Amino acid sequence: MRGHCLATAEITYRMPDHPRLLQTFVWQQFDIAPDYPGLRRFLTFWQAHLDGALHSVRVAHTKPNRQTDIRVAKSVFRLH
């Protein structure tokens, strides 16, 4: 997971039966910024196999994961 970040893409596409209407789809996955190879593979699949034409893609990401980002919990409490 070194160098990976949580990437979120808001994909806006045209409805196949009503091309004047736009719909959104949210894609989220750990990916490598700034190239986003996982997102590129998904968009290539979308264009090859799905009918909705892509209108726009907006991408946001978190900072890359580091070893210090994960901490172990020392105790667990239950509330009823």
Order of alpha helices (4+ residues) and beta strands (2+ residues): beta-beta-alpha-beta
